[in-house]
Amino acid sequence: MTARSDEIVPHVLISLLRGLVERESSPDFWQTLMGNQSHVRDYFGRIGLDLIIDETDGFAYLTQRAPREGEPELPRLVVRRQLSYRISLMLALLRKRLAEHDAASGEARLVLTSSEIADLVRLFQPDTTNEAKLEDQVAQDIGKVVELEFLKPLKGRADSYEVRRILRSFVDAQWLGQLNGRLADYLAFARGDLADASQPHEARS
């Protein structure tokens, strides 16, 4: 028996409050969201949240709306986290790799192993980083990026991750256009030429 739309909508609302709603993994929720966008936008708008829908890549999420003139600032429901050097670097490199994949491949998904991710970041690690330490760091950082919902572990494929397309929204085209300069800064930091790494983004949780 197929669930009625009015039975699914509360589940869609809760799923959005918890994180992403994706067309591929939750087709029923996605279809219901598409048919109830106005209702969902109005519901969350009352508590200062905006619904972001990317119909091309098939995902939706919530962002905190800046208070309008004369409105009081509401407590944050969508938490932002400052990103460390290593996490912001990994996101930058994954975004660059995703852009290259989209330009050169007909495959819809970009899947990388932890070893391939380690290869991406190896150049930007301090020269004193030994291989075992690098592997431990990459494993920890991958776990954090999974928590941020930019990587998705693949079932049945140990040590493999899908780069989730919401990363394209988080690291936008303007930021991507400045990426070479940012990567040069990361490389200088790895070599000890910079005292601190820039933190180009905050992440929602």
Phi and psi in degrees as a GROMACS rama.xvg file:
@    title "Ramachandran Plot"
@    xaxis  label "Phi"
@    yaxis  label "Psi"
@TYPE xy
-85.4274  133.841  THR-2
-68.3428  144.611  ALA-3
-72.2793  154.427  ARG-4
-57.7318  -42.9206  SER-5
-69.3474  -16.0776  ASP-6
-82.7848  -29.3767  GLU-7
-84.2983  -31.9751  ILE-8
-53.2017  -47.315  VAL-9
-58.033  -36.0074  PRO-10
-67.5148  -35.6898  HIS-11
-65.2897  -43.745  VAL-12
-60.2682  -45.0946  LEU-13
-65.587  -41.0079  ILE-14
-61.7353  -39.8577  SER-15
-65.4896  -37.7425  LEU-16
-66.7385  -27.3958  LEU-17
-85.0282  -20.765  ARG-18
157.806  -132.995  GLY-19
-82.2659  147.381  LEU-20
-115.21  124.481  VAL-21
-117.503  140.659  GLU-22
-62.0247  -43.2343  ARG-23
-67.7579  -44.1959  GLU-24
-87.3127  -22.3189  SER-25
-134.648  67.4642  SER-26
-61.9995  -36.3941  PRO-27
-66.3544  -45.7733  ASP-28
-62.2552  -41.0782  PHE-29
-62.7716  -45.3096  TRP-30
-62.2218  -40.769  GLN-31
-66.2374  -41.0809  THR-32
-61.1709  -44.1157  LEU-33
-60.7713  -34.5065  MET-34
-85.5581  -6.3665  GLY-35
-132.828  31.6859  ASN-36
-58.8788  -44.0764  GLN-37
-62.5138  -43.8806  SER-38
-61.8301  -45.7248  HIS-39
-66.8912  -43.0331  VAL-40
-61.0298  -44.5798  ARG-41
-63.0644  -41.7256  ASP-42
-60.0625  -51.2565  TYR-43
-75.4629  -27.7023  PHE-44
-60.9299  -29.3384  GLY-45
-67.0359  -21.525  ARG-46
-115.048  22.3761  ILE-47
77.9775  24.1222  GLY-48
-115.203  141.319  LEU-49
-105.83  139.534  ASP-50
-91.263  122.76  LEU-51
-107.617  123.633  ILE-52
-122.942  126.102  ILE-53
-110.606  97.418  ASP-54
-72.4588  -26.0512  GLU-55
-66.0725  -50.9742  THR-56
-91.6401  -11.6004  ASP-57
78.9482  51.0088  GLY-58
-147.262  158.823  PHE-59
-142.684  148.032  ALA-60
-157.229  174.519  TYR-61
-110.339  145.402  LEU-62
-128.152  154.273  THR-63
-79.3884  127.93  GLN-64
-84.0102  135.242  ARG-65
-64.3954  139.369  ALA-66
-62.7769  138.943  PRO-67
-77.8688  164.546  ARG-68
-58.0324  127.449  GLU-69
90.0443  -10.0742  GLY-70
-89.5046  143.928  GLU-71
-71.7199  150.879  PRO-72
-77.242  125.834  GLU-73
-85.9514  154.089  LEU-74
-59.4323  146.526  PRO-75
-74.0289  129.173  ARG-76
-99.1009  -32.572  LEU-77
-99.0919  103.298  VAL-78
-76.4358  140.874  VAL-79
-109.122  140.96  ARG-80
-122.74  135.215  ARG-81
-69.8236  137.421  GLN-82
-96.8162  139.497  LEU-83
-71.1578  167.352  SER-84
-53.4868  -49.0272  TYR-85
-66.5258  -39.5526  ARG-86
-71.0904  -43.852  ILE-87
-64.9804  -35.3843  SER-88
-63.6515  -46.7312  LEU-89
-61.1884  -41.9144  MET-90
-64.0736  -40.3718  LEU-91
-61.8462  -44.7451  ALA-92
-70.2051  -37.2337  LEU-93
-65.9376  -38.9117  LEU-94
-66.1683  -40.6069  ARG-95
-63.8954  -42.284  LYS-96
-65.501  -36.8442  ARG-97
-65.4379  -40.7111  LEU-98
-63.4039  -41.608  ALA-99
-64.9446  -40.0155  GLU-100
-62.1714  -46.1303  HIS-101
-64.2284  -32.8677  ASP-102
-77.2142  -27.7965  ALA-103
-114.579  -11.8818  ALA-104
-124.31  148.026  SER-105
-89.4443  -4.09476  GLY-106
-73.9129  139  GLU-107
-73.3059  -35.1869  ALA-108
-106.94  143.592  ARG-109
-103.144  118.75  LEU-110
-117.482  129.768  VAL-111
-128.834  147.343  LEU-112
-87.8957  166.125  THR-113
-63.0467  -32.8597  SER-114
-64.9639  -40.2257  SER-115
-67.2454  -37.1699  GLU-116
-65.8782  -40.5732  ILE-117
-59.8208  -39.2374  ALA-118
-61.9873  -35.391  ASP-119
-64.4306  -40.4478  LEU-120
-92.5643  -12.3706  VAL-121
-56.6769  -40.9278  ARG-122
-62.3149  -27.0802  LEU-123
-99.2928  10.5049  PHE-124
-93.2577  148.361  GLN-125
-55.0399  148.019  PRO-126
-60.2247  -22.2243  ASP-127
-80.6425  -7.933  THR-128
-71.4231  118.186  THR-129
-84.1182  166.812  ASN-130
-63.1198  -42.4631  GLU-131
-63.7047  -41.346  ALA-132
-65.3236  -40.6724  LYS-133
-60.9455  -44.5913  LEU-134
-61.1663  -41.0383  GLU-135
-64.2258  -43.5992  ASP-136
-63.0804  -44.5838  GLN-137
-62.9077  -41.5357  VAL-138
-60.8764  -43.5932  ALA-139
-64.5265  -43.2556  GLN-140
-68.7919  -37.6905  ASP-141
-59.9545  -42.6703  ILE-142
-58.6683  -40.5846  GLY-143
-69.5402  -38.0524  LYS-144
-69.2986  -32.605  VAL-145
-62.7453  -43.5935  VAL-146
-60.8538  -36.0638  GLU-147
-77.0735  -5.2276  LEU-148
75.2576  24.165  GLU-149
-98.5693  -15.3899  PHE-150
-124.429  144.371  LEU-151
-127.299  115.101  LYS-152
-60.9568  139.721  PRO-153
-94.797  129.433  LEU-154
-68.3172  136.05  LYS-155
78.5213  0.183063  GLY-156
-131.087  85.5319  ARG-157
-57.7633  136.97  ALA-158
69.8076  22.4133  ASP-159
-123.119  144.501  SER-160
-138.022  138.424  TYR-161
-88.0117  132.431  GLU-162
-80.2603  112.672  VAL-163
-76.5659  141.63  ARG-164
-74.2063  -8.82268  ARG-165
-62.6328  -19.4534  ILE-166
-59.6045  -29.8731  LEU-167
-66.3163  -30.3294  ARG-168
-78.1931  -37.94  SER-169
-69.6603  -46.5764  PHE-170
-103.142  96.4189  VAL-171
-80.1193  177.007  ASP-172
-63.1988  -38.6453  ALA-173
-63.7652  -45.244  GLN-174
-64.5459  -39.9057  TRP-175
-63.4542  -35.7591  LEU-176
-64.2562  -23.2329  GLY-177
-96.8965  8.77433  GLN-178
-64.3864  -40.0797  LEU-179
-58.3838  -41.5837  ASN-180
-65.4953  -39.0872  GLY-181
-66.2831  -41.0458  ARG-182
-64.8402  -33.6706  LEU-183
-63.3294  -38.8473  ALA-184
-64.4789  -42.6939  ASP-185
-60.6243  -41.8297  TYR-186
-65.2783  -40.7416  LEU-187
-63.0903  -39.3472  ALA-188
-63.3206  -42.9936  PHE-189
-61.4006  -32.7921  ALA-190
-88.3088  1.31881  ARG-191
85.3408  12.6235  GLY-192
-83.4004  -17.6372  ASP-193
-118.791  141.666  LEU-194
-73.1961  -36.2113  ALA-195
-137.372  149.8  ASP-196
-88.7237  144.821  ALA-197
-69.4275  151.54  SER-198
-118.507  89.1916  GLN-199
-71.6713  -15.4776  PRO-200
-143.85  158.887  HIS-201
-109.338  149.818  GLU-202
-113.008  143.437  ALA-203
-83.8153  156.56  ARG-204
